[in-house]
Amino acid sequence: MATINDDCSDLVKPTVSESRTWMCLICGWIYDEAAGDPEHGIAPGTAWADVSMNWTCPECGARKEDFEMVEI
Ligand SMILES: [Zn+2]
């Protein structure tokens, strides 16, 4: 009986864009870089660093400095 090495582990999924998630420390609202915030002028895929300094939390009005990166 021949054991055929049938693993597909070399099919490495390319990590195209590692999107990050940021959470409002005041109200817990989540900003997902992949999703953006189109309702407030932030296109999907916008990196946190590229979010306008004038942007504020849609829920509570907190500023970017009140957000912290979270890992899901
Ligand atoms: Zn908030």
N, CA, C, O and the ligand as a Tripos MOL2 file, in Angstrom:
@<TRIPOS>MOLECULE
protein
  289   287    73     0     0
PROTEIN
NO_CHARGES

@<TRIPOS>ATOM
      1 N           0.8460   -1.1940    0.0000 N.3       1 MET1
      2 CA          0.0000    0.0000    0.0000 C.3       1 MET1
      3 C           0.8850    1.2490    0.0000 C.2       1 MET1
      4 O           1.6470    1.4940    0.9350 O.2       1 MET1
      5 N           0.7660    1.9990   -1.0360 N.am      2 ALA2
      6 CA          1.5520    3.2200   -1.1150 C.3       2 ALA2
      7 C           0.7890    4.3680   -0.4790 C.2       2 ALA2
      8 O          -0.3920    4.5940   -0.7450 O.2       2 ALA2
      9 N           1.4820    5.0550    0.3400 N.am      3 THR3
     10 CA          0.8420    6.2170    0.9560 C.3       3 THR3
     11 C           1.1590    7.4470    0.1160 C.2       3 THR3
     12 O           2.2960    7.9150    0.0640 O.2       3 THR3
     13 N           0.1680    7.9320   -0.5100 N.am      4 ILE4
     14 CA          0.3700    9.1110   -1.3470 C.3       4 ILE4
     15 C           0.3310   10.3750   -0.4790 C.2       4 ILE4
     16 O          -0.6100   10.6330    0.2720 O.2       4 ILE4
     17 N           1.3580   11.1050   -0.6230 N.am      5 ASN5
     18 CA          1.4260   12.3450    0.1560 C.3       5 ASN5
     19 C           0.5180   13.3850   -0.4920 C.2       5 ASN5
     20 O           0.8980   14.0860   -1.4300 O.2       5 ASN5
     21 N          -0.6730   13.4520    0.0370 N.am      6 ASP6
     22 CA         -1.6990   14.2770   -0.6000 C.3       6 ASP6
     23 C          -1.9980   15.5230    0.2270 C.2       6 ASP6
     24 O          -3.1540   15.8460    0.4980 O.2       6 ASP6
     25 N          -0.9690   16.1880    0.6060 N.am      7 ASP7
     26 CA         -1.2950   17.3970    1.3760 C.3       7 ASP7
     27 C          -1.2740   18.6310    0.4860 C.2       7 ASP7
     28 O          -0.5090   18.7280   -0.4730 O.2       7 ASP7
     29 N          -2.1020   19.5230    0.8260 N.am      8 CYS8
     30 CA         -2.2510   20.7330    0.0240 C.3       8 CYS8
     31 C          -1.6470   21.9260    0.7580 C.2       8 CYS8
     32 O          -1.9890   23.0830    0.5140 O.2       8 CYS8
     33 N          -0.7410   21.5940    1.6580 N.am      9 SER9
     34 CA         -0.2570   22.6710    2.5170 C.3       9 SER9
     35 C           0.6040   23.6860    1.7720 C.2       9 SER9
     36 O           0.9390   24.7470    2.3000 O.2       9 SER9
     37 N           0.9570   23.3350    0.5220 N.am     10 ASP10
     38 CA          1.7480   24.3240   -0.2080 C.3      10 ASP10
     39 C           0.8700   25.3370   -0.9370 C.2      10 ASP10
     40 O           1.3550   26.2500   -1.6070 O.2      10 ASP10
     41 N          -0.4390   25.1430   -0.7830 N.am     11 LEU11
     42 CA         -1.3410   26.1570   -1.3180 C.3      11 LEU11
     43 C          -1.4660   27.2740   -0.2860 C.2      11 LEU11
     44 O          -2.4370   27.3570    0.4670 O.2      11 LEU11
     45 N          -0.4710   28.1040   -0.2830 N.am     12 VAL12
     46 CA         -0.4560   29.1780    0.7080 C.3      12 VAL12
     47 C          -1.3620   30.3120    0.2600 C.2      12 VAL12
     48 O          -1.2360   30.8500   -0.8400 O.2      12 VAL12
     49 N          -2.2590   30.6460    1.1360 N.am     13 LYS13
     50 CA         -3.1280   31.7720    0.8150 C.3      13 LYS13
     51 C          -2.3540   33.0730    0.9600 C.2      13 LYS13
     52 O          -1.8080   33.3670    2.0230 O.2      13 LYS13
     53 N          -2.3120   33.8340   -0.0950 N.am     14 PRO14
     54 CA         -1.6100   35.1150    0.0350 C.3      14 PRO14
     55 C          -2.3880   36.0680    0.9320 C.2      14 PRO14
     56 O          -3.5950   36.2580    0.7810 O.2      14 PRO14
     57 N          -1.6750   36.6450    1.8450 N.am     15 THR15
     58 CA         -2.3340   37.6310    2.7040 C.3      15 THR15
     59 C          -2.3160   38.9540    1.9600 C.2      15 THR15
     60 O          -1.3730   39.7360    2.0790 O.2      15 THR15
     61 N          -3.3450   39.1890    1.2080 N.am     16 VAL16
     62 CA         -3.3740   40.3460    0.3290 C.3      16 VAL16
     63 C          -3.2230   41.6420    1.1050 C.2      16 VAL16
     64 O          -2.2470   42.3760    0.9500 O.2      16 VAL16
     65 N          -4.1970   41.8980    1.9290 N.am     17 SER17
     66 CA         -4.0800   43.0740    2.7660 C.3      17 SER17
     67 C          -4.4930   42.7110    4.1740 C.2      17 SER17
     68 O          -5.6180   42.2780    4.4250 O.2      17 SER17
     69 N          -3.5800   42.8930    5.0630 N.am     18 GLU18
     70 CA         -3.8530   42.5670    6.4490 C.3      18 GLU18
     71 C          -4.6120   43.7330    7.0570 C.2      18 GLU18
     72 O          -4.0180   44.7090    7.5150 O.2      18 GLU18
     73 N          -5.9250   43.6180    7.0540 N.am     19 SER19
     74 CA         -6.6860   44.7380    7.5770 C.3      19 SER19
     75 C          -6.7650   44.6570    9.0900 C.2      19 SER19
     76 O          -6.8530   43.5810    9.6800 O.2      19 SER19
     77 N          -6.7310   45.7970    9.6750 N.am     20 ARG20
     78 CA         -6.7540   45.8610   11.1310 C.3      20 ARG20
     79 C          -8.0770   46.4180   11.6070 C.2      20 ARG20
     80 O          -8.8430   47.0190   10.8530 O.2      20 ARG20
     81 N          -8.3100   46.2020   12.8530 N.am     21 THR21
     82 CA         -9.5590   46.6310   13.4570 C.3      21 THR21
     83 C          -9.2550   47.5270   14.6520 C.2      21 THR21
     84 O          -8.3630   47.2490   15.4530 O.2      21 THR21
     85 N         -10.0080   48.5860   14.7450 N.am     22 TRP22
     86 CA         -9.7820   49.5440   15.8240 C.3      22 TRP22
     87 C         -11.0690   49.7220   16.6040 C.2      22 TRP22
     88 O         -12.1580   49.7560   16.0310 O.2      22 TRP22
     89 N         -10.9350   49.8360   17.9010 N.am     23 MET23
     90 CA        -12.1240   49.9530   18.7400 C.3      23 MET23
     91 C         -12.1210   51.2620   19.5030 C.2      23 MET23
     92 O         -11.1050   51.7050   20.0390 O.2      23 MET23
     93 N         -13.2980   51.8580   19.5290 N.am     24 CYS24
     94 CA        -13.4820   53.0780   20.3120 C.3      24 CYS24
     95 C         -13.4630   52.7160   21.7930 C.2      24 CYS24
     96 O         -14.2320   51.8700   22.2500 O.2      24 CYS24
     97 N         -12.5720   53.3700   22.5340 N.am     25 LEU25
     98 CA        -12.4500   53.0460   23.9550 C.3      25 LEU25
     99 C         -13.6060   53.6320   24.7580 C.2      25 LEU25
    100 O         -13.8320   53.2520   25.9070 O.2      25 LEU25
    101 N         -14.3220   54.5460   24.1530 N.am     26 ILE26
    102 CA        -15.4180   55.1850   24.8750 C.3      26 ILE26
    103 C         -16.6950   54.3520   24.7830 C.2      26 ILE26
    104 O         -17.3590   54.1030   25.7890 O.2      26 ILE26
    105 N         -17.0330   53.9220   23.5550 N.am     27 CYS27
    106 CA        -18.3220   53.2500   23.3860 C.3      27 CYS27
    107 C         -18.2100   51.8410   22.8220 C.2      27 CYS27
    108 O         -19.1990   51.1090   22.7800 O.2      27 CYS27
    109 N         -17.0130   51.4560   22.3900 N.am     28 GLY28
    110 CA        -16.8340   50.0990   21.8970 C.3      28 GLY28
    111 C         -17.1480   49.9270   20.4210 C.2      28 GLY28
    112 O         -17.1520   48.8020   19.9210 O.2      28 GLY28
    113 N         -17.4090   51.0180   19.7170 N.am     29 TRP29
    114 CA        -17.6660   50.9410   18.2780 C.3      29 TRP29
    115 C         -16.4020   50.4590   17.5710 C.2      29 TRP29
    116 O         -15.2890   50.8340   17.9370 O.2      29 TRP29
    117 N         -16.5940   49.6190   16.5500 N.am     30 ILE30
    118 CA        -15.4540   49.0200   15.8660 C.3      30 ILE30
    119 C         -15.2500   49.6360   14.4850 C.2      30 ILE30
    120 O         -16.1870   49.7250   13.6910 O.2      30 ILE30
    121 N         -14.0290   50.0550   14.2080 N.am     31 TYR31
    122 CA        -13.6610   50.4600   12.8540 C.3      31 TYR31
    123 C         -12.8600   49.3440   12.2190 C.2      31 TYR31
    124 O         -11.8040   48.9540   12.7180 O.2      31 TYR31
    125 N         -13.3770   48.8320   11.1060 N.am     32 ASP32
    126 CA        -12.6960   47.7650   10.3780 C.3      32 ASP32
    127 C         -12.1010   48.3750    9.1150 C.2      32 ASP32
    128 O         -12.8290   48.9090    8.2780 O.2      32 ASP32
    129 N         -10.7850   48.2970    8.9780 N.am     33 GLU33
    130 CA        -10.1330   48.9220    7.8150 C.3      33 GLU33
    131 C         -10.6890   48.3870    6.5030 C.2      33 GLU33
    132 O         -10.8110   49.1310    5.5300 O.2      33 GLU33
    133 N         -11.0300   47.0920    6.4690 N.am     34 ALA34
    134 CA        -11.5550   46.4960    5.2380 C.3      34 ALA34
    135 C         -12.9280   47.0600    4.8910 C.2      34 ALA34
    136 O         -13.2750   47.1950    3.7170 O.2      34 ALA34
    137 N         -13.6910   47.3820    5.9040 N.am     35 ALA35
    138 CA        -15.0500   47.8650    5.6880 C.3      35 ALA35
    139 C         -15.1140   49.3870    5.5840 C.2      35 ALA35
    140 O         -16.0140   49.9460    4.9570 O.2      35 ALA35
    141 N         -14.1410   50.0430    6.2120 N.am     36 GLY36
    142 CA        -14.1620   51.4980    6.2170 C.3      36 GLY36
    143 C         -15.3840   52.0430    6.9330 C.2      36 GLY36
    144 O         -15.9750   51.3730    7.7800 O.2      36 GLY36
    145 N         -15.7520   53.2550    6.5850 N.am     37 ASP37
    146 CA        -16.9490   53.8750    7.1510 C.3      37 ASP37
    147 C         -17.5750   54.7430    6.0610 C.2      37 ASP37
    148 O         -17.5990   55.9700    6.1510 O.2      37 ASP37
    149 N         -18.0890   54.0560    5.0120 N.am     38 PRO38
    150 CA        -18.5810   54.7790    3.8280 C.3      38 PRO38
    151 C         -19.6350   55.8300    4.1580 C.2      38 PRO38
    152 O         -19.7290   56.8550    3.4830 O.2      38 PRO38
    153 N         -20.4200   55.5760    5.1860 N.am     39 GLU39
    154 CA        -21.4640   56.5380    5.5470 C.3      39 GLU39
    155 C         -20.8790   57.8600    5.9920 C.2      39 GLU39
    156 O         -21.5520   58.8910    5.9660 O.2      39 GLU39
    157 N         -19.6200   57.8240    6.4000 N.am     40 HIS40
    158 CA        -18.9870   59.0410    6.8780 C.3      40 HIS40
    159 C         -17.7720   59.4180    6.0510 C.2      40 HIS40
    160 O         -16.8600   60.0980    6.5200 O.2      40 HIS40
    161 N         -17.7850   58.9500    4.7870 N.am     41 GLY41
    162 CA        -16.7570   59.3970    3.8500 C.3      41 GLY41
    163 C         -15.4530   58.6290    3.9090 C.2      41 GLY41
    164 O         -14.4710   59.0390    3.2900 O.2      41 GLY41
    165 N         -15.4190   57.5190    4.6420 N.am     42 ILE42
    166 CA        -14.2030   56.7030    4.6840 C.3      42 ILE42
    167 C         -14.4310   55.4630    3.8240 C.2      42 ILE42
    168 O         -15.2170   54.5870    4.1840 O.2      42 ILE42
    169 N         -13.7440   55.3940    2.6930 N.am     43 ALA43
    170 CA        -13.9480   54.2940    1.7520 C.3      43 ALA43
    171 C         -13.4720   52.9740    2.3460 C.2      43 ALA43
    172 O         -12.5280   52.9480    3.1350 O.2      43 ALA43
    173 N         -14.1330   51.8660    1.9600 N.am     44 PRO44
    174 CA        -13.6560   50.5470    2.3930 C.3      44 PRO44
    175 C         -12.2000   50.3380    1.9950 C.2      44 PRO44
    176 O         -11.7950   50.7000    0.8900 O.2      44 PRO44
    177 N         -11.4210   49.7580    2.8900 N.am     45 GLY45
    178 CA        -10.0140   49.5230    2.6040 C.3      45 GLY45
    179 C          -9.1080   50.6520    3.0530 C.2      45 GLY45
    180 O          -7.8990   50.6160    2.8270 O.2      45 GLY45
    181 N          -9.6950   51.6530    3.6900 N.am     46 THR46
    182 CA         -8.8890   52.7730    4.1550 C.3      46 THR46
    183 C          -8.1440   52.4010    5.4350 C.2      46 THR46
    184 O          -8.7500   52.0530    6.4480 O.2      46 THR46
    185 N          -6.8310   52.4830    5.3650 N.am     47 ALA47
    186 CA         -6.0250   52.1800    6.5560 C.3      47 ALA47
    187 C          -6.2950   53.2240    7.6260 C.2      47 ALA47
    188 O          -6.6060   54.3780    7.3310 O.2      47 ALA47
    189 N          -6.1730   52.8010    8.8520 N.am     48 TRP48
    190 CA         -6.4400   53.7140    9.9810 C.3      48 TRP48
    191 C          -5.5990   54.9860    9.8700 C.2      48 TRP48
    192 O          -6.0600   56.0870   10.1700 O.2      48 TRP48
    193 N          -4.3550   54.8030    9.4320 N.am     49 ALA49
    194 CA         -3.4510   55.9470    9.3170 C.3      49 ALA49
    195 C          -3.9540   56.9620    8.3010 C.2      49 ALA49
    196 O          -3.6160   58.1440    8.3670 O.2      49 ALA49
    197 N          -4.7740   56.4810    7.3500 N.am     50 ASP50
    198 CA         -5.2690   57.3650    6.2980 C.3      50 ASP50
    199 C          -6.6350   57.9580    6.6250 C.2      50 ASP50
    200 O          -7.1560   58.7850    5.8760 O.2      50 ASP50
    201 N          -7.2050   57.5380    7.7350 N.am     51 VAL51
    202 CA         -8.4780   58.1220    8.1500 C.3      51 VAL51
    203 C          -8.2250   59.5630    8.5810 C.2      51 VAL51
    204 O          -7.2680   59.8620    9.2950 O.2      51 VAL51
    205 N          -9.0970   60.4300    8.1330 N.am     52 SER52
    206 CA         -8.9220   61.8480    8.4220 C.3      52 SER52
    207 C          -8.8230   62.1300    9.9190 C.2      52 SER52
    208 O          -9.5230   61.5150   10.7230 O.2      52 SER52
    209 N          -7.9560   63.0540   10.2780 N.am     53 MET53
    210 CA         -7.8140   63.4440   11.6740 C.3      53 MET53
    211 C          -9.1100   64.0460   12.2040 C.2      53 MET53
    212 O          -9.3580   64.0610   13.4100 O.2      53 MET53
    213 N          -9.9290   64.5390   11.2820 N.am     54 ASN54
    214 CA        -11.1740   65.1800   11.6810 C.3      54 ASN54
    215 C         -12.3080   64.1840   11.8860 C.2      54 ASN54
    216 O         -13.3820   64.5260   12.3800 O.2      54 ASN54
    217 N         -12.0370   62.9380   11.4900 N.am     55 TRP55
    218 CA        -13.0590   61.9100   11.6220 C.3      55 TRP55
    219 C         -13.2860   61.6180   13.0950 C.2      55 TRP55
    220 O         -12.3460   61.5850   13.8900 O.2      55 TRP55
    221 N         -14.5310   61.4110   13.4400 N.am     56 THR56
    222 CA        -14.8320   61.0630   14.8260 C.3      56 THR56
    223 C         -15.7300   59.8430   14.8670 C.2      56 THR56
    224 O         -16.3780   59.5040   13.8770 O.2      56 THR56
    225 N         -15.7670   59.1940   15.9970 N.am     57 CYS57
    226 CA        -16.5820   58.0040   16.1830 C.3      57 CYS57
    227 C         -18.0420   58.3170   15.8710 C.2      57 CYS57
    228 O         -18.6110   59.2550   16.4300 O.2      57 CYS57
    229 N         -18.6520   57.5320   14.9760 N.am     58 PRO58
    230 CA        -20.0450   57.7770   14.5990 C.3      58 PRO58
    231 C         -21.0090   57.5890   15.7600 C.2      58 PRO58
    232 O         -22.1220   58.1130   15.7390 O.2      58 PRO58
    233 N         -20.5940   56.8650   16.7440 N.am     59 GLU59
    234 CA        -21.4800   56.5840   17.8750 C.3      59 GLU59
    235 C         -21.4050   57.6630   18.9470 C.2      59 GLU59
    236 O         -22.4290   58.1480   19.4270 O.2      59 GLU59
    237 N         -20.2030   58.0260   19.3120 N.am     60 CYS60
    238 CA        -20.0570   58.9060   20.4760 C.3      60 CYS60
    239 C         -19.2380   60.1540   20.2070 C.2      60 CYS60
    240 O         -19.1070   61.0130   21.0790 O.2      60 CYS60
    241 N         -18.6780   60.2610   18.9880 N.am     61 GLY61
    242 CA        -17.9450   61.4770   18.6550 C.3      61 GLY61
    243 C         -16.5150   61.5080   19.1760 C.2      61 GLY61
    244 O         -15.8680   62.5540   19.1580 O.2      61 GLY61
    245 N         -16.0180   60.3570   19.6430 N.am     62 ALA62
    246 CA        -14.6350   60.3080   20.1250 C.3      62 ALA62
    247 C         -13.6680   60.5130   18.9700 C.2      62 ALA62
    248 O         -13.9930   60.2190   17.8200 O.2      62 ALA62
    249 N         -12.4940   61.0130   19.2740 N.am     63 ARG63
    250 CA        -11.4920   61.2310   18.2330 C.3      63 ARG63
    251 C         -10.6510   59.9840   18.0060 C.2      63 ARG63
    252 O         -10.7150   59.0200   18.7690 O.2      63 ARG63
    253 N          -9.8590   60.0270   16.9350 N.am     64 LYS64
    254 CA         -9.0220   58.8690   16.6030 C.3      64 LYS64
    255 C          -8.1390   58.4540   17.7710 C.2      64 LYS64
    256 O          -7.8720   57.2680   17.9640 O.2      64 LYS64
    257 N          -7.6900   59.4250   18.5430 N.am     65 GLU65
    258 CA         -6.7820   59.1030   19.6490 C.3      65 GLU65
    259 C          -7.4670   58.3050   20.7410 C.2      65 GLU65
    260 O          -6.8120   57.7560   21.6270 O.2      65 GLU65
    261 N          -8.8030   58.2410   20.6730 N.am     66 ASP66
    262 CA         -9.5280   57.4610   21.6700 C.3      66 ASP66
    263 C          -9.7830   56.0280   21.1900 C.2      66 ASP66
    264 O         -10.5030   55.2630   21.8300 O.2      66 ASP66
    265 N          -9.1890   55.6920   20.0720 N.am     67 PHE67
    266 CA         -9.3390   54.3290   19.5310 C.3      67 PHE67
    267 C          -8.0690   53.5250   19.7990 C.2      67 PHE67
    268 O          -6.9660   54.0660   19.8850 O.2      67 PHE67
    269 N          -8.2630   52.2340   19.9240 N.am     68 GLU68
    270 CA         -7.1360   51.3420   20.1390 C.3      68 GLU68
    271 C          -7.2580   50.1430   19.2120 C.2      68 GLU68
    272 O          -8.3550   49.6350   18.9790 O.2      68 GLU68
    273 N          -6.1100   49.6900   18.6780 N.am     69 MET69
    274 CA         -6.1510   48.5470   17.7800 C.3      69 MET69
    275 C          -6.5240   47.2880   18.5370 C.2      69 MET69
    276 O          -6.0230   47.0360   19.6330 O.2      69 MET69
    277 N          -7.4040   46.5030   17.9490 N.am     70 VAL70
    278 CA         -7.7910   45.2410   18.5610 C.3      70 VAL70
    279 C          -7.5760   44.0990   17.5730 C.2      70 VAL70
    280 O          -7.6560   44.2890   16.3590 O.2      70 VAL70
    281 N          -7.3060   42.9310   18.1000 N.am     71 GLU71
    282 CA         -7.1640   41.7570   17.2570 C.3      71 GLU71
    283 C          -8.3620   40.8500   17.4640 C.2      71 GLU71
    284 O          -8.7190   40.5070   18.5910 O.2      71 GLU71
    285 N          -8.9750   40.4690   16.3480 N.am     72 ILE72
    286 CA        -10.1490   39.6160   16.4810 C.3      72 ILE72
    287 C          -9.7820   38.1950   16.1020 C.2      72 ILE72
    288 O         -10.6310   37.3060   16.1440 O.2      72 ILE72
    289 ZN        -17.2480   55.8090   20.2530 Zn       73 ZN73
@<TRIPOS>BOND
     1     1     2 1
     2     2     3 1
     3     3     4 2
     4     3     5 am
     5     5     6 1
     6     6     7 1
     7     7     8 2
     8     7     9 am
     9     9    10 1
    10    10    11 1
    11    11    12 2
    12    11    13 am
    13    13    14 1
    14    14    15 1
    15    15    16 2
    16    15    17 am
    17    17    18 1
    18    18    19 1
    19    19    20 2
    20    19    21 am
    21    21    22 1
    22    22    23 1
    23    23    24 2
    24    23    25 am
    25    25    26 1
    26    26    27 1
    27    27    28 2
    28    27    29 am
    29    29    30 1
    30    30    31 1
    31    31    32 2
    32    31    33 am
    33    33    34 1
    34    34    35 1
    35    35    36 2
    36    35    37 am
    37    37    38 1
    38    38    39 1
    39    39    40 2
    40    39    41 am
    41    41    42 1
    42    42    43 1
    43    43    44 2
    44    43    45 am
    45    45    46 1
    46    46    47 1
    47    47    48 2
    48    47    49 am
    49    49    50 1
    50    50    51 1
    51    51    52 2
    52    51    53 am
    53    53    54 1
    54    54    55 1
    55    55    56 2
    56    55    57 am
    57    57    58 1
    58    58    59 1
    59    59    60 2
    60    59    61 am
    61    61    62 1
    62    62    63 1
    63    63    64 2
    64    63    65 am
    65    65    66 1
    66    66    67 1
    67    67    68 2
    68    67    69 am
    69    69    70 1
    70    70    71 1
    71    71    72 2
    72    71    73 am
    73    73    74 1
    74    74    75 1
    75    75    76 2
    76    75    77 am
    77    77    78 1
    78    78    79 1
    79    79    80 2
    80    79    81 am
    81    81    82 1
    82    82    83 1
    83    83    84 2
    84    83    85 am
    85    85    86 1
    86    86    87 1
    87    87    88 2
    88    87    89 am
    89    89    90 1
    90    90    91 1
    91    91    92 2
    92    91    93 am
    93    93    94 1
    94    94    95 1
    95    95    96 2
    96    95    97 am
    97    97    98 1
    98    98    99 1
    99    99   100 2
   100    99   101 am
   101   101   102 1
   102   102   103 1
   103   103   104 2
   104   103   105 am
   105   105   106 1
   106   106   107 1
   107   107   108 2
   108   107   109 am
   109   109   110 1
   110   110   111 1
   111   111   112 2
   112   111   113 am
   113   113   114 1
   114   114   115 1
   115   115   116 2
   116   115   117 am
   117   117   118 1
   118   118   119 1
   119   119   120 2
   120   119   121 am
   121   121   122 1
   122   122   123 1
   123   123   124 2
   124   123   125 am
   125   125   126 1
   126   126   127 1
   127   127   128 2
   128   127   129 am
   129   129   130 1
   130   130   131 1
   131   131   132 2
   132   131   133 am
   133   133   134 1
   134   134   135 1
   135   135   136 2
   136   135   137 am
   137   137   138 1
   138   138   139 1
   139   139   140 2
   140   139   141 am
   141   141   142 1
   142   142   143 1
   143   143   144 2
   144   143   145 am
   145   145   146 1
   146   146   147 1
   147   147   148 2
   148   147   149 am
   149   149   150 1
   150   150   151 1
   151   151   152 2
   152   151   153 am
   153   153   154 1
   154   154   155 1
   155   155   156 2
   156   155   157 am
   157   157   158 1
   158   158   159 1
   159   159   160 2
   160   159   161 am
   161   161   162 1
   162   162   163 1
   163   163   164 2
   164   163   165 am
   165   165   166 1
   166   166   167 1
   167   167   168 2
   168   167   169 am
   169   169   170 1
   170   170   171 1
   171   171   172 2
   172   171   173 am
   173   173   174 1
   174   174   175 1
   175   175   176 2
   176   175   177 am
   177   177   178 1
   178   178   179 1
   179   179   180 2
   180   179   181 am
   181   181   182 1
   182   182   183 1
   183   183   184 2
   184   183   185 am
   185   185   186 1
   186   186   187 1
   187   187   188 2
   188   187   189 am
   189   189   190 1
   190   190   191 1
   191   191   192 2
   192   191   193 am
   193   193   194 1
   194   194   195 1
   195   195   196 2
   196   195   197 am
   197   197   198 1
   198   198   199 1
   199   199   200 2
   200   199   201 am
   201   201   202 1
   202   202   203 1
   203   203   204 2
   204   203   205 am
   205   205   206 1
   206   206   207 1
   207   207   208 2
   208   207   209 am
   209   209   210 1
   210   210   211 1
   211   211   212 2
   212   211   213 am
   213   213   214 1
   214   214   215 1
   215   215   216 2
   216   215   217 am
   217   217   218 1
   218   218   219 1
   219   219   220 2
   220   219   221 am
   221   221   222 1
   222   222   223 1
   223   223   224 2
   224   223   225 am
   225   225   226 1
   226   226   227 1
   227   227   228 2
   228   227   229 am
   229   229   230 1
   230   230   231 1
   231   231   232 2
   232   231   233 am
   233   233   234 1
   234   234   235 1
   235   235   236 2
   236   235   237 am
   237   237   238 1
   238   238   239 1
   239   239   240 2
   240   239   241 am
   241   241   242 1
   242   242   243 1
   243   243   244 2
   244   243   245 am
   245   245   246 1
   246   246   247 1
   247   247   248 2
   248   247   249 am
   249   249   250 1
   250   250   251 1
   251   251   252 2
   252   251   253 am
   253   253   254 1
   254   254   255 1
   255   255   256 2
   256   255   257 am
   257   257   258 1
   258   258   259 1
   259   259   260 2
   260   259   261 am
   261   261   262 1
   262   262   263 1
   263   263   264 2
   264   263   265 am
   265   265   266 1
   266   266   267 1
   267   267   268 2
   268   267   269 am
   269   269   270 1
   270   270   271 1
   271   271   272 2
   272   271   273 am
   273   273   274 1
   274   274   275 1
   275   275   276 2
   276   275   277 am
   277   277   278 1
   278   278   279 1
   279   279   280 2
   280   279   281 am
   281   281   282 1
   282   282   283 1
   283   283   284 2
   284   283   285 am
   285   285   286 1
   286   286   287 1
   287   287   288 2
@<TRIPOS>SUBSTRUCTURE
     1 MET1         2 RESIDUE 1 A MET
     2 ALA2         6 RESIDUE 1 A ALA
     3 THR3        10 RESIDUE 1 A THR
     4 ILE4        14 RESIDUE 1 A ILE
     5 ASN5        18 RESIDUE 1 A ASN
     6 ASP6        22 RESIDUE 1 A ASP
     7 ASP7        26 RESIDUE 1 A ASP
     8 CYS8        30 RESIDUE 1 A CYS
     9 SER9        34 RESIDUE 1 A SER
    10 ASP10       38 RESIDUE 1 A ASP
    11 LEU11       42 RESIDUE 1 A LEU
    12 VAL12       46 RESIDUE 1 A VAL
    13 LYS13       50 RESIDUE 1 A LYS
    14 PRO14       54 RESIDUE 1 A PRO
    15 THR15       58 RESIDUE 1 A THR
    16 VAL16       62 RESIDUE 1 A VAL
    17 SER17       66 RESIDUE 1 A SER
    18 GLU18       70 RESIDUE 1 A GLU
    19 SER19       74 RESIDUE 1 A SER
    20 ARG20       78 RESIDUE 1 A ARG
    21 THR21       82 RESIDUE 1 A THR
    22 TRP22       86 RESIDUE 1 A TRP
    23 MET23       90 RESIDUE 1 A MET
    24 CYS24       94 RESIDUE 1 A CYS
    25 LEU25       98 RESIDUE 1 A LEU
    26 ILE26      102 RESIDUE 1 A ILE
    27 CYS27      106 RESIDUE 1 A CYS
    28 GLY28      110 RESIDUE 1 A GLY
    29 TRP29      114 RESIDUE 1 A TRP
    30 ILE30      118 RESIDUE 1 A ILE
    31 TYR31      122 RESIDUE 1 A TYR
    32 ASP32      126 RESIDUE 1 A ASP
    33 GLU33      130 RESIDUE 1 A GLU
    34 ALA34      134 RESIDUE 1 A ALA
    35 ALA35      138 RESIDUE 1 A ALA
    36 GLY36      142 RESIDUE 1 A GLY
    37 ASP37      146 RESIDUE 1 A ASP
    38 PRO38      150 RESIDUE 1 A PRO
    39 GLU39      154 RESIDUE 1 A GLU
    40 HIS40      158 RESIDUE 1 A HIS
    41 GLY41      162 RESIDUE 1 A GLY
    42 ILE42      166 RESIDUE 1 A ILE
    43 ALA43      170 RESIDUE 1 A ALA
    44 PRO44      174 RESIDUE 1 A PRO
    45 GLY45      178 RESIDUE 1 A GLY
    46 THR46      182 RESIDUE 1 A THR
    47 ALA47      186 RESIDUE 1 A ALA
    48 TRP48      190 RESIDUE 1 A TRP
    49 ALA49      194 RESIDUE 1 A ALA
    50 ASP50      198 RESIDUE 1 A ASP
    51 VAL51      202 RESIDUE 1 A VAL
    52 SER52      206 RESIDUE 1 A SER
    53 MET53      210 RESIDUE 1 A MET
    54 ASN54      214 RESIDUE 1 A ASN
    55 TRP55      218 RESIDUE 1 A TRP
    56 THR56      222 RESIDUE 1 A THR
    57 CYS57      226 RESIDUE 1 A CYS
    58 PRO58      230 RESIDUE 1 A PRO
    59 GLU59      234 RESIDUE 1 A GLU
    60 CYS60      238 RESIDUE 1 A CYS
    61 GLY61      242 RESIDUE 1 A GLY
    62 ALA62      246 RESIDUE 1 A ALA
    63 ARG63      250 RESIDUE 1 A ARG
    64 LYS64      254 RESIDUE 1 A LYS
    65 GLU65      258 RESIDUE 1 A GLU
    66 ASP66      262 RESIDUE 1 A ASP
    67 PHE67      266 RESIDUE 1 A PHE
    68 GLU68      270 RESIDUE 1 A GLU
    69 MET69      274 RESIDUE 1 A MET
    70 VAL70      278 RESIDUE 1 A VAL
    71 GLU71      282 RESIDUE 1 A GLU
    72 ILE72      286 RESIDUE 1 A ILE
    73 ZN73       289 GROUP 0 **** ****
